[in-house]
Every structure is written in structure tokens, then in C-alpha cells.
Amino acid sequence: MLGTANAGTDLTVYTAVEAEDLKKYAARFNEDHPDININWVRDSTGIYTVCHPTGTTALKQMDARFESVAASLKQPFYRTFLRVTIPACTPAILDISIYLFVSAMTTVSAIVFLYSPHTTLASSRS
């Protein structure tokens, strides 16, 4: 791609590189290509990228006519949500819950299994 970029070209780069490391990469790139402007967009690869698409995909698969039928029957939105939307989206809700649980356990597991109950962790010191 850089072979076809001309002087004064604006490029947008999407990356998951940490902000501290991105500065090093940007500086190195700017040394080699000072006339190409890079717009760095840092995307998170954490909880958002798994849970949000899963939930929005499940909601997009819902038939939009449920809302109009509920409105014509004079049913409040929360009743439709509780009786129709949540049961239809239960697989996605379970997937999101499992992902969040596993993510939390991988964060906590080192503390649970490697330290004794008498160890004071640095994150809990005041």
C-alpha cells in the first residue's frame, strides 16, 4: 500500500496497538515517510468488541413487527421487552455472560491460585 501512496497522502490506520507502543511505531513511520499523513485510530479489542456485536446482531435479527403489534395491542414496551425480546435473545445473552465470566476469571485466576490469603496485593493497598 505504501508503494502507491504519494506525498501529501492521508492514510487511516486502524490498530489495536497500545497507546504507548503506537507512539514508537508512529515516530518510526514518520522518519521513513515524512510526507505521508497517518490518521491513527486505536480500536480496543477487549470486552466491547465481543459483547456489543453479539448483542446488536441478536437484536437486528428480531422482527420489527413485534413493536408495532405490541403498540396496536396497547402493551407497554417493557412487557414486550420482557416477554418477547429477552426470550428471543437468550442465546446471545448467555454467550455474553459466559464471555464476561471467563474474562473476569482469567483476570482473577492468577491472584486466586498464586498468592496466599495473607498476601496484601498492590492494587488493594491504600
MOPAC internal coordinates of N, CA, C and O (Angstrom, degrees):
PM7 1SCF
backbone

  N    0.0000 0     0.00 0     0.00 0    0    0    0
  C    1.4446 1     0.00 0     0.00 0    1    0    0
  C    1.5200 1   110.69 1     0.00 0    2    1    0
  O    1.2310 1   120.38 1   141.75 1    3    2    1
  N    1.3221 1   116.87 1   -38.25 1    3    2    1
  C    1.4559 1   119.19 1  -179.25 1    5    3    2
  C    1.5165 1   111.72 1   -68.11 1    6    5    3
  O    1.2310 1   120.32 1   156.31 1    7    6    5
  N    1.3339 1   117.00 1   -23.69 1    7    6    5
  C    1.4393 1   119.56 1   178.48 1    9    7    6
  C    1.5254 1   112.29 1   -64.83 1   10    9    7
  O    1.2310 1   120.15 1   154.23 1   11   10    9
  N    1.3370 1   117.32 1   -25.77 1   11   10    9
  C    1.4603 1   120.91 1  -179.06 1   13   11   10
  C    1.5207 1   112.72 1  -100.33 1   14   13   11
  O    1.2310 1   119.48 1   175.49 1   15   14   13
  N    1.3322 1   118.60 1    -4.51 1   15   14   13
  C    1.4639 1   121.41 1  -179.27 1   17   15   14
  C    1.5167 1   109.78 1   -80.22 1   18   17   15
  O    1.2310 1   120.93 1   -48.99 1   19   18   17
  N    1.3209 1   115.83 1   131.01 1   19   18   17
  C    1.4628 1   121.65 1   179.96 1   21   19   18
  C    1.5236 1   110.34 1   -99.46 1   22   21   19
  O    1.2310 1   121.24 1   -11.18 1   23   22   21
  N    1.3283 1   115.23 1   168.82 1   23   22   21
  C    1.4630 1   120.32 1   176.52 1   25   23   22
  C    1.5173 1   108.92 1   -59.69 1   26   25   23
  O    1.2310 1   120.51 1   -42.28 1   27   26   25
  N    1.3057 1   116.62 1   137.72 1   27   26   25
  C    1.4589 1   121.75 1  -179.95 1   29   27   26
  C    1.5176 1   113.06 1    84.42 1   30   29   27
  O    1.2310 1   119.70 1  -175.21 1   31   30   29
  N    1.3277 1   118.19 1     4.79 1   31   30   29
  C    1.4625 1   122.48 1   179.94 1   33   31   30
  C    1.5135 1   109.63 1   -75.46 1   34   33   31
  O    1.2310 1   121.10 1   -40.55 1   35   34   33
  N    1.3255 1   115.49 1   139.45 1   35   34   33
  C    1.4606 1   121.19 1   173.26 1   37   35   34
  C    1.5212 1   108.49 1  -103.07 1   38   37   35
  O    1.2310 1   120.62 1   -54.70 1   39   38   37
  N    1.3215 1   116.42 1   125.30 1   39   38   37
  C    1.4567 1   121.94 1   177.24 1   41   39   38
  C    1.5151 1   108.99 1  -117.82 1   42   41   39
  O    1.2310 1   120.65 1   -37.95 1   43   42   41
  N    1.3289 1   116.36 1   142.05 1   43   42   41
  C    1.4570 1   121.32 1   174.41 1   45   43   42
  C    1.5193 1   107.66 1  -109.62 1   46   45   43
  O    1.2310 1   120.71 1   -54.89 1   47   46   45
  N    1.3236 1   116.24 1   125.11 1   47   46   45
  C    1.4559 1   122.33 1  -178.45 1   49   47   46
  C    1.5284 1   107.87 1  -117.18 1   50   49   47
  O    1.2310 1   120.90 1   -57.74 1   51   50   49
  N    1.3264 1   115.88 1   122.26 1   51   50   49
  C    1.4610 1   121.85 1   175.33 1   53   51   50
  C    1.5173 1   107.64 1   -95.94 1   54   53   51
  O    1.2310 1   120.58 1   -50.99 1   55   54   53
  N    1.3164 1   116.50 1   129.01 1   55   54   53
  C    1.4582 1   120.08 1  -175.57 1   57   55   54
  C    1.5214 1   110.66 1  -145.36 1   58   57   55
  O    1.2310 1   121.62 1   -21.43 1   59   58   57
  N    1.3257 1   114.51 1   158.57 1   59   58   57
  C    1.4617 1   120.78 1   175.00 1   61   59   58
  C    1.5219 1   110.60 1  -110.47 1   62   61   59
  O    1.2310 1   120.45 1  -168.54 1   63   62   61
  N    1.3251 1   116.75 1    11.46 1   63   62   61
  C    1.4624 1   122.26 1  -179.62 1   65   63   62
  C    1.5278 1   108.94 1   -66.90 1   66   65   63
  O    1.2310 1   120.79 1   -39.31 1   67   66   65
  N    1.3213 1   116.09 1   140.69 1   67   66   65
  C    1.4579 1   121.19 1   178.93 1   69   67   66
  C    1.5226 1   110.62 1   -61.67 1   70   69   67
  O    1.2310 1   120.81 1   -28.33 1   71   70   69
  N    1.3291 1   116.06 1   151.67 1   71   70   69
  C    1.4682 1   121.90 1  -174.18 1   73   71   70
  C    1.5319 1   111.97 1   -58.42 1   74   73   71
  O    1.2310 1   120.04 1   139.74 1   75   74   73
  N    1.3404 1   117.53 1   -40.26 1   75   74   73
  C    1.4699 1   120.43 1  -179.03 1   77   75   74
  C    1.5258 1   110.49 1   -64.72 1   78   77   75
  O    1.2310 1   120.46 1   137.16 1   79   78   77
  N    1.3350 1   116.73 1   -42.84 1   79   78   77
  C    1.4609 1   120.86 1  -179.57 1   81   79   78
  C    1.5205 1   111.48 1   -72.14 1   82   81   79
  O    1.2310 1   120.91 1   147.30 1   83   82   81
  N    1.3208 1   115.87 1   -32.70 1   83   82   81
  C    1.4658 1   119.94 1  -179.16 1   85   83   82
  C    1.5228 1   111.32 1   -61.98 1   86   85   83
  O    1.2310 1   120.24 1   145.12 1   87   86   85
  N    1.3184 1   117.14 1   -34.88 1   87   86   85
  C    1.4660 1   120.58 1   178.26 1   89   87   86
  C    1.5273 1   110.65 1   -60.95 1   90   89   87
  O    1.2310 1   120.44 1   140.21 1   91   90   89
  N    1.3405 1   116.77 1   -39.79 1   91   90   89
  C    1.4629 1   120.42 1   179.22 1   93   91   90
  C    1.5276 1   111.17 1   -66.31 1   94   93   91
  O    1.2310 1   120.94 1   136.18 1   95   94   93
  N    1.3459 1   115.80 1   -43.82 1   95   94   93
  C    1.4603 1   119.64 1   179.57 1   97   95   94
  C    1.5287 1   111.05 1   -64.59 1   98   97   95
  O    1.2310 1   120.79 1   137.91 1   99   98   97
  N    1.3306 1   116.10 1   -42.09 1   99   98   97
  C    1.4688 1   120.37 1  -179.58 1  101   99   98
  C    1.5304 1   110.31 1   -63.90 1  102  101   99
  O    1.2310 1   120.13 1   137.64 1  103  102  101
  N    1.3339 1   117.36 1   -42.36 1  103  102  101
  C    1.4703 1   120.69 1   179.91 1  105  103  102
  C    1.5268 1   110.64 1   -63.39 1  106  105  103
  O    1.2310 1   120.69 1   136.79 1  107  106  105
  N    1.3196 1   116.28 1   -43.21 1  107  106  105
  C    1.4655 1   120.55 1   179.58 1  109  107  106
  C    1.5238 1   110.76 1   -64.10 1  110  109  107
  O    1.2310 1   120.18 1   136.95 1  111  110  109
  N    1.3363 1   117.27 1   -43.05 1  111  110  109
  C    1.4611 1   120.75 1   179.01 1  113  111  110
  C    1.5264 1   111.02 1   -63.88 1  114  113  111
  O    1.2310 1   120.86 1   137.81 1  115  114  113
  N    1.3256 1   115.97 1   -42.19 1  115  114  113
  C    1.4700 1   119.94 1  -178.78 1  117  115  114
  C    1.5268 1   112.14 1   -66.34 1  118  117  115
  O    1.2310 1   119.87 1   152.22 1  119  118  117
  N    1.3354 1   117.85 1   -27.78 1  119  118  117
  C    1.4589 1   120.64 1   175.17 1  121  119  118
  C    1.5246 1   110.59 1   -65.61 1  122  121  119
  O    1.2310 1   120.77 1   135.59 1  123  122  121
  N    1.3336 1   116.13 1   -44.41 1  123  122  121
  C    1.4653 1   121.10 1  -177.15 1  125  123  122
  C    1.5327 1   113.15 1   -78.39 1  126  125  123
  O    1.2310 1   120.53 1   148.67 1  127  126  125
  N    1.3535 1   116.59 1   -31.33 1  127  126  125
  C    1.4702 1   120.91 1  -175.14 1  129  127  126
  C    1.5279 1   109.69 1  -134.91 1  130  129  127
  O    1.2310 1   119.48 1  -108.07 1  131  130  129
  N    1.3233 1   118.59 1    71.93 1  131  130  129
  C    1.4655 1   120.39 1  -175.48 1  133  131  130
  C    1.5331 1   113.83 1   -68.96 1  134  133  131
  O    1.2310 1   119.86 1   160.44 1  135  134  133
  N    1.3285 1   117.87 1   -19.56 1  135  134  133
  C    1.4597 1   120.03 1  -176.67 1  137  135  134
  C    1.5309 1   113.35 1   -93.87 1  138  137  135
  O    1.2310 1   119.61 1  -178.75 1  139  138  137
  N    1.3375 1   118.34 1     1.25 1  139  138  137
  C    1.4661 1   121.78 1   177.58 1  141  139  138
  C    1.5164 1   108.18 1  -105.95 1  142  141  139
  O    1.2310 1   120.75 1   -55.49 1  143  142  141
  N    1.3258 1   116.17 1   124.51 1  143  142  141
  C    1.4656 1   121.64 1  -179.47 1  145  143  142
  C    1.5277 1   109.27 1   -90.91 1  146  145  143
  O    1.2310 1   120.84 1   -56.63 1  147  146  145
  N    1.3129 1   116.00 1   123.37 1  147  146  145
  C    1.4692 1   121.52 1   179.35 1  149  147  146
  C    1.5190 1   108.96 1  -105.46 1  150  149  147
  O    1.2310 1   120.68 1   -52.05 1  151  150  149
  N    1.3249 1   116.30 1   127.95 1  151  150  149
  C    1.4673 1   122.44 1   171.15 1  153  151  150
  C    1.5267 1   106.60 1   -99.67 1  154  153  151
  O    1.2310 1   120.44 1   -74.04 1  155  154  153
  N    1.3158 1   116.77 1   105.96 1  155  154  153
  C    1.4607 1   121.52 1  -177.49 1  157  155  154
  C    1.5222 1   109.39 1   -85.89 1  158  157  155
  O    1.2310 1   120.47 1   -54.49 1  159  158  157
  N    1.3082 1   116.70 1   125.51 1  159  158  157
  C    1.4662 1   122.21 1   175.80 1  161  159  158
  C    1.5169 1   106.29 1  -118.04 1  162  161  159
  O    1.2310 1   121.52 1   -66.95 1  163  162  161
  N    1.3134 1   114.69 1   113.05 1  163  162  161
  C    1.4569 1   120.11 1  -177.12 1  165  163  162
  C    1.5163 1   109.39 1   -94.22 1  166  165  163
  O    1.2310 1   120.39 1   -65.42 1  167  166  165
  N    1.3242 1   116.85 1   114.58 1  167  166  165
  C    1.4639 1   122.58 1   177.83 1  169  167  166
  C    1.5206 1   109.09 1   -98.45 1  170  169  167
  O    1.2310 1   121.27 1   -39.64 1  171  170  169
  N    1.2976 1   115.17 1   140.36 1  171  170  169
  C    1.4520 1   120.04 1   175.27 1  173  171  170
  C    1.5171 1   108.44 1   -80.03 1  174  173  171
  O    1.2310 1   120.40 1   -35.09 1  175  174  173
  N    1.3078 1   116.84 1   144.91 1  175  174  173
  C    1.4571 1   119.94 1   177.77 1  177  175  174
  C    1.5216 1   110.71 1  -112.17 1  178  177  175
  O    1.2310 1   120.25 1  -159.05 1  179  178  177
  N    1.3072 1   117.13 1    20.95 1  179  178  177
  C    1.4495 1   120.47 1  -175.10 1  181  179  178
  C    1.5074 1   113.95 1   -91.95 1  182  181  179
  O    1.2310 1   120.86 1    42.79 1  183  182  181
  N    1.2927 1   115.95 1  -137.21 1  183  182  181
  C    1.4555 1   123.16 1  -172.98 1  185  183  182
  C    1.5222 1   111.57 1   -58.70 1  186  185  183
  O    1.2310 1   119.93 1   140.84 1  187  186  185
  N    1.3146 1   117.73 1   -39.16 1  187  186  185
  C    1.4623 1   120.66 1  -175.81 1  189  187  186
  C    1.5218 1   112.00 1   -58.87 1  190  189  187
  O    1.2310 1   119.87 1   135.97 1  191  190  189
  N    1.3111 1   117.85 1   -44.03 1  191  190  189
  C    1.4533 1   119.83 1  -173.46 1  193  191  190
  C    1.5165 1   113.05 1   -71.78 1  194  193  191
  O    1.2310 1   119.12 1   164.57 1  195  194  193
  N    1.2999 1   119.29 1   -15.43 1  195  194  193
  C    1.4586 1   120.81 1   176.67 1  197  195  194
  C    1.5215 1   110.69 1   -97.02 1  198  197  195
  O    1.2310 1   120.28 1   129.54 1  199  198  197
  N    1.3082 1   117.08 1   -50.46 1  199  198  197
  C    1.4610 1   120.95 1  -173.07 1  201  199  198
  C    1.5256 1   113.22 1   -72.66 1  202  201  199
  O    1.2310 1   120.17 1   135.77 1  203  202  201
  N    1.3062 1   117.28 1   -44.23 1  203  202  201
  C    1.4631 1   119.89 1  -176.03 1  205  203  202
  C    1.5304 1   112.44 1   -63.94 1  206  205  203
  O    1.2310 1   118.72 1   128.70 1  207  206  205
  N    1.3222 1   120.04 1   -51.30 1  207  206  205
  C    1.4720 1   118.11 1   178.14 1  209  207  206
  C    1.5318 1   113.02 1   -62.51 1  210  209  207
  O    1.2310 1   120.23 1   144.77 1  211  210  209
  N    1.3189 1   117.16 1   -35.23 1  211  210  209
  C    1.4649 1   119.40 1   178.48 1  213  211  210
  C    1.5177 1   110.54 1   -62.73 1  214  213  211
  O    1.2310 1   120.64 1   132.92 1  215  214  213
  N    1.3283 1   116.38 1   -47.08 1  215  214  213
  C    1.4587 1   120.45 1  -179.81 1  217  215  214
  C    1.5172 1   113.36 1   -67.40 1  218  217  215
  O    1.2310 1   120.46 1   135.97 1  219  218  217
  N    1.3268 1   116.73 1   -44.03 1  219  218  217
  C    1.4693 1   119.07 1  -178.66 1  221  219  218
  C    1.5232 1   111.40 1   -68.12 1  222  221  219
  O    1.2310 1   119.97 1   145.50 1  223  222  221
  N    1.3224 1   117.66 1   -34.50 1  223  222  221
  C    1.4615 1   119.84 1   177.04 1  225  223  222
  C    1.5209 1   110.89 1   -65.40 1  226  225  223
  O    1.2310 1   120.57 1   138.65 1  227  226  225
  N    1.3247 1   116.51 1   -41.35 1  227  226  225
  C    1.4652 1   119.63 1   178.38 1  229  227  226
  C    1.5248 1   110.80 1   -64.09 1  230  229  227
  O    1.2310 1   120.24 1   139.10 1  231  230  229
  N    1.3227 1   117.14 1   -40.90 1  231  230  229
  C    1.4682 1   119.84 1  -179.93 1  233  231  230
  C    1.5288 1   111.77 1   -70.35 1  234  233  231
  O    1.2310 1   119.89 1   145.85 1  235  234  233
  N    1.3265 1   117.82 1   -34.15 1  235  234  233
  C    1.4660 1   120.42 1   178.88 1  237  235  234
  C    1.5262 1   111.75 1   -68.47 1  238  237  235
  O    1.2310 1   120.31 1   155.91 1  239  238  237
  N    1.3293 1   117.02 1   -24.09 1  239  238  237
  C    1.4570 1   120.32 1   179.47 1  241  239  238
  C    1.5290 1   112.57 1   -79.42 1  242  241  239
  O    1.2310 1   120.82 1   170.00 1  243  242  241
  N    1.3178 1   116.04 1   -10.00 1  243  242  241
  C    1.4732 1   119.88 1   178.37 1  245  243  242
  C    1.5306 1   109.25 1   -70.78 1  246  245  243
  O    1.2310 1   120.52 1   -35.85 1  247  246  245
  N    1.3088 1   116.61 1   144.15 1  247  246  245
  C    1.4573 1   121.29 1   176.93 1  249  247  246
  C    1.5251 1   108.89 1   -75.40 1  250  249  247
  O    1.2310 1   120.58 1   -52.45 1  251  250  249
  N    1.3195 1   116.49 1   127.55 1  251  250  249
  C    1.4662 1   121.57 1  -177.50 1  253  251  250
  C    1.5234 1   111.94 1   -66.48 1  254  253  251
  O    1.2310 1   120.04 1   162.02 1  255  254  253
  N    1.3181 1   117.53 1   -17.98 1  255  254  253
  C    1.4700 1   120.18 1  -178.43 1  257  255  254
  C    1.5254 1   112.86 1   -70.49 1  258  257  255
  O    1.2310 1   120.06 1   162.95 1  259  258  257
  N    1.3339 1   117.48 1   -17.05 1  259  258  257
  C    1.4668 1   119.05 1   177.03 1  261  259  258
  C    1.5243 1   110.83 1   -58.33 1  262  261  259
  O    1.2310 1   120.60 1   137.99 1  263  262  261
  N    1.3131 1   116.46 1   -42.01 1  263  262  261
  C    1.4668 1   120.44 1  -179.24 1  265  263  262
  C    1.5179 1   111.59 1   -64.89 1  266  265  263
  O    1.2310 1   120.23 1   135.34 1  267  266  265
  N    1.3337 1   117.17 1   -44.66 1  267  266  265
  C    1.4657 1   119.09 1  -178.63 1  269  267  266
  C    1.5252 1   111.39 1   -69.06 1  270  269  267
  O    1.2310 1   119.92 1   144.20 1  271  270  269
  N    1.3283 1   117.76 1   -35.80 1  271  270  269
  C    1.4716 1   120.35 1   176.91 1  273  271  270
  C    1.5240 1   110.08 1   -66.29 1  274  273  271
  O    1.2310 1   120.53 1   136.75 1  275  274  273
  N    1.3194 1   116.59 1   -43.25 1  275  274  273
  C    1.4656 1   119.95 1   178.84 1  277  275  274
  C    1.5207 1   110.92 1   -62.83 1  278  277  275
  O    1.2310 1   120.47 1   139.71 1  279  278  277
  N    1.3270 1   116.70 1   -40.29 1  279  278  277
  C    1.4644 1   120.17 1   178.44 1  281  279  278
  C    1.5286 1   111.03 1   -65.68 1  282  281  279
  O    1.2310 1   120.02 1   140.05 1  283  282  281
  N    1.3346 1   117.57 1   -39.95 1  283  282  281
  C    1.4667 1   119.92 1   179.62 1  285  283  282
  C    1.5193 1   111.41 1   -68.07 1  286  285  283
  O    1.2310 1   120.09 1   153.01 1  287  286  285
  N    1.3253 1   117.44 1   -26.99 1  287  286  285
  C    1.4716 1   121.12 1   176.16 1  289  287  286
  C    1.5179 1   112.04 1   -89.38 1  290  289  287
  O    1.2310 1   120.91 1  -174.32 1  291  290  289
  N    1.3338 1   115.87 1     5.68 1  291  290  289
  C    1.4666 1   122.81 1   179.55 1  293  291  290
  C    1.5318 1   112.51 1    56.98 1  294  293  291
  O    1.2310 1   121.65 1  -137.39 1  295  294  293
  N    1.3279 1   114.44 1    42.61 1  295  294  293
  C    1.4567 1   120.73 1   177.12 1  297  295  294
  C    1.5316 1   108.58 1   -96.59 1  298  297  295
  O    1.2310 1   119.66 1   -42.70 1  299  298  297
  N    1.3203 1   118.25 1   137.30 1  299  298  297
  C    1.4681 1   119.48 1   178.01 1  301  299  298
  C    1.5341 1   110.55 1   -67.31 1  302  301  299
  O    1.2310 1   121.32 1   -26.21 1  303  302  301
  N    1.3335 1   115.08 1   153.79 1  303  302  301
  C    1.4696 1   120.24 1  -176.46 1  305  303  302
  C    1.5210 1   112.28 1   -60.28 1  306  305  303
  O    1.2310 1   120.15 1   144.55 1  307  306  305
  N    1.3342 1   117.31 1   -35.45 1  307  306  305
  C    1.4586 1   118.94 1  -176.95 1  309  307  306
  C    1.5237 1   111.47 1   -68.31 1  310  309  307
  O    1.2310 1   119.69 1   149.21 1  311  310  309
  N    1.3177 1   118.19 1   -30.79 1  311  310  309
  C    1.4645 1   120.26 1   177.79 1  313  311  310
  C    1.5319 1   109.80 1   -68.63 1  314  313  311
  O    1.2310 1   120.53 1   138.56 1  315  314  313
  N    1.3232 1   116.59 1   -41.44 1  315  314  313
  C    1.4678 1   120.42 1   176.53 1  317  315  314
  C    1.5231 1   109.82 1   -63.28 1  318  317  315
  O    1.2310 1   120.93 1   138.25 1  319  318  317
  N    1.3186 1   115.82 1   -41.75 1  319  318  317
  C    1.4616 1   120.31 1   179.34 1  321  319  318
  C    1.5225 1   110.85 1   -61.55 1  322  321  319
  O    1.2310 1   120.37 1   133.47 1  323  322  321
  N    1.3354 1   116.89 1   -46.53 1  323  322  321
  C    1.4663 1   120.86 1  -176.58 1  325  323  322
  C    1.5246 1   112.90 1   -72.12 1  326  325  323
  O    1.2310 1   120.20 1   143.18 1  327  326  325
  N    1.3365 1   117.22 1   -36.82 1  327  326  325
  C    1.4607 1   120.22 1  -173.80 1  329  327  326
  C    1.5226 1   114.41 1   -94.54 1  330  329  327
  O    1.2310 1   119.95 1   159.55 1  331  330  329
  N    1.3226 1   117.70 1   -20.45 1  331  330  329
  C    1.4672 1   119.99 1  -177.15 1  333  331  330
  C    1.5211 1   112.17 1  -118.54 1  334  333  331
  O    1.2310 1   120.60 1   125.31 1  335  334  333
  N    1.3278 1   116.46 1   -54.69 1  335  334  333
  C    1.4628 1   119.98 1  -172.32 1  337  335  334
  C    1.5235 1   112.00 1   -66.93 1  338  337  335
  O    1.2310 1   119.91 1   130.03 1  339  338  337
  N    1.3096 1   117.78 1   -49.97 1  339  338  337
  C    1.4717 1   120.35 1  -177.84 1  341  339  338
  C    1.5295 1   111.69 1   -62.75 1  342  341  339
  O    1.2310 1   118.64 1   133.29 1  343  342  341
  N    1.3487 1   120.19 1   -46.71 1  343  342  341
  C    1.4703 1   117.21 1   176.95 1  345  343  342
  C    1.5316 1   113.56 1   -61.46 1  346  345  343
  O    1.2310 1   119.94 1   143.68 1  347  346  345
  N    1.3229 1   117.72 1   -36.32 1  347  346  345
  C    1.4648 1   119.80 1  -179.87 1  349  347  346
  C    1.5223 1   111.67 1   -71.29 1  350  349  347
  O    1.2310 1   120.13 1   150.27 1  351  350  349
  N    1.3198 1   117.36 1   -29.73 1  351  350  349
  C    1.4689 1   121.96 1  -178.07 1  353  351  350
  C    1.5243 1   112.80 1   -98.17 1  354  353  351
  O    1.2310 1   119.64 1  -170.04 1  355  354  353
  N    1.3134 1   118.30 1     9.96 1  355  354  353
  C    1.4613 1   121.20 1  -177.52 1  357  355  354
  C    1.5325 1   113.47 1   -56.40 1  358  357  355
  O    1.2310 1   118.70 1   137.22 1  359  358  357
  N    1.3338 1   120.08 1   -42.78 1  359  358  357
  C    1.4724 1   117.79 1   177.70 1  361  359  358
  C    1.5323 1   112.94 1   -59.79 1  362  361  359
  O    1.2310 1   120.19 1   138.66 1  363  362  361
  N    1.3165 1   117.24 1   -41.34 1  363  362  361
  C    1.4664 1   120.03 1   178.57 1  365  363  362
  C    1.5204 1   110.88 1   -67.35 1  366  365  363
  O    1.2310 1   120.21 1   140.26 1  367  366  365
  N    1.3236 1   117.21 1   -39.74 1  367  366  365
  C    1.4723 1   121.09 1   178.54 1  369  367  366
  C    1.5221 1   109.88 1   -62.51 1  370  369  367
  O    1.2310 1   120.25 1   138.47 1  371  370  369
  N    1.3247 1   117.13 1   -41.53 1  371  370  369
  C    1.4676 1   120.51 1   177.95 1  373  371  370
  C    1.5332 1   110.86 1   -66.05 1  374  373  371
  O    1.2310 1   120.30 1   138.18 1  375  374  373
  N    1.3316 1   117.03 1   -41.82 1  375  374  373
  C    1.4736 1   119.70 1   177.83 1  377  375  374
  C    1.5207 1   111.13 1   -59.86 1  378  377  375
  O    1.2310 1   120.29 1   135.33 1  379  378  377
  N    1.3162 1   117.06 1   -44.67 1  379  378  377
  C    1.4604 1   121.40 1   179.64 1  381  379  378
  C    1.5218 1   110.39 1   -64.20 1  382  381  379
  O    1.2310 1   120.50 1   137.16 1  383  382  381
  N    1.3277 1   116.65 1   -42.84 1  383  382  381
  C    1.4700 1   120.73 1   179.89 1  385  383  382
  C    1.5168 1   111.36 1   -62.89 1  386  385  383
  O    1.2310 1   120.37 1   136.40 1  387  386  385
  N    1.3120 1   116.90 1   -43.60 1  387  386  385
  C    1.4692 1   120.63 1   179.18 1  389  387  386
  C    1.5236 1   110.27 1   -63.89 1  390  389  387
  O    1.2310 1   120.30 1   136.63 1  391  390  389
  N    1.3255 1   117.02 1   -43.37 1  391  390  389
  C    1.4704 1   119.99 1   179.22 1  393  391  390
  C    1.5234 1   110.77 1   -60.60 1  394  393  391
  O    1.2310 1   120.29 1   133.53 1  395  394  393
  N    1.3377 1   117.04 1   -46.47 1  395  394  393
  C    1.4641 1   119.78 1  -179.37 1  397  395  394
  C    1.5268 1   111.56 1   -64.52 1  398  397  395
  O    1.2310 1   120.26 1   141.67 1  399  398  397
  N    1.3289 1   117.11 1   -38.33 1  399  398  397
  C    1.4576 1   120.60 1   178.41 1  401  399  398
  C    1.5236 1   110.95 1   -64.12 1  402  401  399
  O    1.2310 1   120.53 1   131.93 1  403  402  401
  N    1.3272 1   116.60 1   -48.07 1  403  402  401
  C    1.4706 1   120.27 1  -179.72 1  405  403  402
  C    1.5231 1   110.12 1   -63.78 1  406  405  403
  O    1.2310 1   120.33 1   139.62 1  407  406  405
  N    1.3208 1   116.98 1   -40.38 1  407  406  405
  C    1.4597 1   120.80 1   178.45 1  409  407  406
  C    1.5237 1   110.65 1   -61.76 1  410  409  407
  O    1.2310 1   120.24 1   137.06 1  411  410  409
  N    1.3198 1   117.15 1   -42.94 1  411  410  409
  C    1.4616 1   120.49 1   178.54 1  413  411  410
  C    1.5285 1   111.05 1   -66.51 1  414  413  411
  O    1.2310 1   120.21 1   140.81 1  415  414  413
  N    1.3205 1   117.21 1   -39.19 1  415  414  413
  C    1.4635 1   119.69 1  -178.86 1  417  415  414
  C    1.5211 1   112.14 1   -68.68 1  418  417  415
  O    1.2310 1   119.74 1   146.07 1  419  418  417
  N    1.3229 1   118.11 1   -33.93 1  419  418  417
  C    1.4659 1   118.45 1   177.80 1  421  419  418
  C    1.5227 1   110.65 1   -69.50 1  422  421  419
  O    1.2310 1   120.36 1   152.33 1  423  422  421
  N    1.3256 1   116.92 1   -27.67 1  423  422  421
  C    1.4552 1   120.56 1   177.35 1  425  423  422
  C    1.5250 1   110.61 1   -74.53 1  426  425  423
  O    1.2310 1   120.46 1   140.99 1  427  426  425
  N    1.3175 1   116.73 1   -39.01 1  427  426  425
  C    1.4609 1   121.83 1  -174.59 1  429  427  426
  C    1.5198 1   112.35 1   -87.86 1  430  429  427
  O    1.2310 1   119.60 1   155.50 1  431  430  429
  N    1.3227 1   118.37 1   -24.50 1  431  430  429
  C    1.4612 1   121.05 1  -170.18 1  433  431  430
  C    1.5253 1   113.60 1   -58.53 1  434  433  431
  O    1.2310 1   119.65 1   141.73 1  435  434  433
  N    1.3089 1   118.27 1   -38.27 1  435  434  433
  C    1.4642 1   119.61 1  -179.97 1  437  435  434
  C    1.5193 1   110.72 1   -62.60 1  438  437  435
  O    1.2310 1   120.49 1   140.64 1  439  438  437
  N    1.3123 1   116.68 1   -39.36 1  439  438  437
  C    1.4601 1   120.55 1   179.58 1  441  439  438
  C    1.5278 1   110.70 1   -69.24 1  442  441  439
  O    1.2310 1   120.73 1   137.81 1  443  442  441
  N    1.3274 1   116.22 1   -42.19 1  443  442  441
  C    1.4623 1   120.52 1  -177.04 1  445  443  442
  C    1.5178 1   111.53 1   -65.66 1  446  445  443
  O    1.2310 1   120.13 1   137.86 1  447  446  445
  N    1.3341 1   117.36 1   -42.14 1  447  446  445
  C    1.4522 1   120.19 1  -171.79 1  449  447  446
  C    1.5252 1   114.83 1   -95.53 1  450  449  447
  O    1.2310 1   119.41 1   162.54 1  451  450  449
  N    1.3215 1   118.73 1   -17.46 1  451  450  449
  C    1.4566 1   119.31 1  -174.23 1  453  451  450
  C    1.5287 1   114.63 1  -104.93 1  454  453  451
  O    1.2310 1   119.67 1   164.18 1  455  454  453
  N    1.2998 1   118.24 1   -15.82 1  455  454  453
  C    1.4578 1   120.74 1  -175.92 1  457  455  454
  C    1.5151 1   111.07 1  -119.59 1  458  457  455
  O    1.2310 1   121.27 1   -28.91 1  459  458  457
  N    1.3212 1   115.18 1   151.09 1  459  458  457
  C    1.4593 1   119.71 1   178.53 1  461  459  458
  C    1.5191 1   109.79 1   -82.50 1  462  461  459
  O    1.2310 1   119.93 1   -14.44 1  463  462  461
  N    1.3382 1   117.74 1   165.56 1  463  462  461
  C    1.4627 1   120.33 1   179.27 1  465  463  462
  C    1.5277 1   112.71 1   -64.25 1  466  465  463
  O    1.2310 1   119.93 1   161.36 1  467  466  465
  N    1.3242 1   117.73 1   -18.64 1  467  466  465
  C    1.4682 1   121.30 1  -177.82 1  469  467  466
  C    1.5276 1   112.52 1   -89.25 1  470  469  467
  O    1.2310 1   119.93 1   176.16 1  471  470  469
  N    1.3157 1   117.74 1    -3.84 1  471  470  469
  C    1.4608 1   121.27 1  -179.12 1  473  471  470
  C    1.5186 1   109.85 1   -78.28 1  474  473  471
  O    1.2310 1   120.65 1   -50.06 1  475  474  473
  N    1.3220 1   116.37 1   129.94 1  475  474  473
  C    1.4568 1   121.11 1   174.29 1  477  475  474
  C    1.5170 1   108.57 1   -92.81 1  478  477  475
  O    1.2310 1   120.37 1   -61.24 1  479  478  477
  N    1.3089 1   116.90 1   118.76 1  479  478  477
  C    1.4556 1   120.85 1  -177.56 1  481  479  478
  C    1.5135 1   110.83 1   -79.33 1  482  481  479
  O    1.2310 1   120.30 1   -30.97 1  483  482  481
  N    1.3053 1   117.04 1   149.03 1  483  482  481
  C    1.4565 1   121.72 1  -179.61 1  485  483  482
  C    1.5207 1   111.39 1   -62.38 1  486  485  483
  O    1.2310 1   120.05 1   146.41 1  487  486  485
  N    1.3259 1   117.51 1   -33.59 1  487  486  485
  C    1.4646 1   120.61 1  -178.29 1  489  487  486
  C    1.5301 1   112.45 1   -72.53 1  490  489  487
  O    1.2310 1   119.81 1   163.25 1  491  490  489
  N    1.3412 1   117.97 1   -16.75 1  491  490  489
  C    1.4534 1   120.05 1  -178.41 1  493  491  490
  C    1.5422 1   112.69 1  -103.09 1  494  493  491
  O    1.2310 1   120.54 1  -179.26 1  495  494  493
  N    1.3217 1   116.58 1     0.74 1  495  494  493
  C    1.4721 1   119.92 1   179.16 1  497  495  494
  C    1.5170 1   109.02 1   -78.86 1  498  497  495
  O    1.2310 1   120.93 1   -35.61 1  499  498  497
  N    1.3265 1   115.83 1   144.39 1  499  498  497
  C    1.4691 1   118.95 1   178.42 1  501  499  498
  C    1.5051 1   111.37 1  -113.80 1  502  501  499
  O    1.2310 1   120.10 1   180.00 1  503  502  501

